[in-house]
C-alpha cells in the first residue's frame, strides 16, 4: 500500500467521464506506477481531514506526475469546488477496526463470513453501515438462515460522524474492483450458484433487478409482496433500461454469479429499509432456500 502528495486539478474539456461521474478521477501513468495500482482500482483522496473514495477511471500524462484530475462534483465530495493539494492512499479500508471503532472513527471496513465452501450462495451489501442502512443487516440475516446450505456474505460498512457517509464511501457497484477489497478478492473466482445484493435507493418502493432469470426475480418479487402485504409498498421487477436495474455485466453481484449469471439486485427505499428490512430478508431467504442444492462436503484423505 502506498501514499502520495498530489495536486487535484479540474477535469480537462475532453474528460467527459470525470465531469459526469462524481466518483471518478484520472492519474498520471507515472503516479500509477509509483503507487503500484492500475486503472479501475479504488483509492482514498484526503483534503484537510475530509476523505472520500474514488475510482481511477483513466490515465492521462500530465506536466507533473503528481497531478490528479476530477470533475466539479468529485471535488464537492471533498467539500470544495476549487483545485487543492491533497493526499492519495491506496489502502481504502481500515478493516482492522471493530465496527464500533469504525463508527467512532468515521471509517470504512470490509467484512465476510463463510466456511470456505459457500459455492451455493453469496449475499453482499457493498454499501452497509450508514451508507444504505440495514442492507448489511439483511445480508447477515439471510446467511444466518442459510448457512447450512453453503451461504456466505461479503459486505462493507462506512461511517462518518455528523453525516455524509454515503458521499464519502460510496463506490458504484459496476466499478467495485476486487484488488481494492481483499476479502472480495478471496471469493471473486468461486462458482456461486446465486449471488444477491441488498441496496438502498431514493424511491419509496422495492425493485428487483440483476441478470438472474425472470422466474427467480418474479419469485422474489412475489415473496416480498406477501411479506409487505398491507403496507402499500410497491414491489417491482426492473424493466429494460431502468437505471437501478442492476443488469450491467460489470455489476459486482453479476460478476460473483458468473458463469451462472444468477445475480439478483434488490433496491429498497429508506423508509422500507427502516421499517421492514427483516421481513424482506426473510422473504428472500425463503425463495433461495427452496432453490439451493446442499453443497457436497469436502473430505480429506
Steps between C-alpha positions, in 0.01 A plus 500: 500500500623850420427868554593812305458877516301615199357809337131467410415684180181553304411255225615586152236598245530158336470300824124453483509194724641704790241771451209257505619257771554650844690190620755497215848649472797483262865443593824547314646159393820577692299547818318173436837325482624671815188398691496147359139519383310487173209664324177362645618476860376713787701752704442738789550868441542721807468876542524686832356211701233417242529177306312320228543194280554536127536261210798555269307505175781613273865594463627813329858629489539834674774763530561361846431141613339633818205655314166325551187612317133478592177677417315765701268248667802294600664799670175577679524159667805645675315819589654731243442618145854625446827326422690387808797311640420166658618146559433165337488178699468170314384324818132586489388279791570496872361154563723443802255727688197355674162623382466721808848645452428562131185687596683713756787564260289569188655208314434249224538124561453172313349183647434146378378172643475143378662164547705509181252275321224753433476421132120495518425857594667828584309797639661841468443852631770729359347810657425396858543692822369855463515504119183300430384405846389146583627350175787338691250378762300339221802322356596360839143395577463303176831321556408417859195318365680323216847422634432125483435533128839646423425871541750774572507878488726784394424853609643840580404747770573870487447772758548875528435694817254781429361329189612466141623138502335431165680796345836393638505122457265406216645318199263407217445124482622476141830667603585289805845345445606189686863618521384780728285270717711206627213294640307540177813395312508175696156391374463664159601188305268250667215352295204626703162357419336828600613847606270755661576867571300714742497872419321821584367765264283813511172352378229404755478141372687175440659421163642159404760494224820328396583248228326205666214324324164673483345207686734549798443874505123457490514235774687749720256774409208279600656405833578862587149613402353245739743611774397864449130429460286782639781758502418652161865471395541426129727213394624486141727299274724743313427554135753550220699819537410566864792694648476288815443175314838347586533340157853619423727197459768694691272532803675314780195286579486375142875439493476293818221294345700424184488270311143423612403866466251467787569842651214666690503868598240618751452877529293638789387843609620643831166470680461146370839403641440671832165333561510171311859386446459169692183398314664563163811305600289206619296500178817489289646223717188287459515519120871419492461213746253335264741530207836420656658159486692387807875515427697176503720483811874522444678184620869481577678173428 
